[in-house]
Amino acid sequence: MGFSTDLQDSFSHEALVGLQDAELRLLENMRKCVLLRAKCDRDYASALTMVSAQAQKLDQSKELEGSFIARAWYAISEEMETMSRIIRRNADSLISCTVEAINSLMSEKRALKKTYIEEHDALHRELNRLVGRKVFFIQQVVLTTKKVGNR
């Protein structure tokens, strides 16, 4: 299995590193957006809890006993509280699962980028070393050939 000859020059290396950087920036933006979404959801859940608490302050007078409107309003206020808990749980899940997964992916991509750059640099140094040896060997052959030709 070989590496495509189209991706073996320095421009390709720079493009691959640039792509990795862009993906890391995208992941960071995704993380910030998910955190902001979780904060907004938590704020909304808190506000909904306050509305529900206000709605549940029913007039407990005997006049409302058996009132369908009072029962409907109580059911609505309980559903608001239930929705508030669901939204808060979802916000917590966004942070505990989604943000943690993004953080893990970012760490993995950073490590892979570091490994890629280190391997690329090592291969580049080895190539330069081998090319240098070949040039030195060719120079020695040329000098030897000239010496033999001058005799």
Sequence and secondary structure as in RCSB ss.txt:
>XXXX:A:sequence
MGFSTDLQDSFSHEALVGLQDAELRLLENMRKCVLLRAKCDRDYASALTMVSAQAQKLDQSKELEGSFIARAWYA
ISEEMETMSRIIRRNADSLISCTVEAINSLMSEKRALKKTYIEEHDALHRELNRLVGRKVFFIQQVVLTTKKVGN
R
>XXXX:A:secstr
    GGG SHHHHHHHHHHHHHHHHHHHHHHHHHHHHHHHHHHHHHHHHHHHHHHT     GGGTT HHHHHHHH
HHHHHHHHHHHHHHHHHHIIIIIIHHHHHHHHHHHHHHHHHHHHHHHHHHHHHHHHHHHHHHHHHHHHHHHHHHH
 
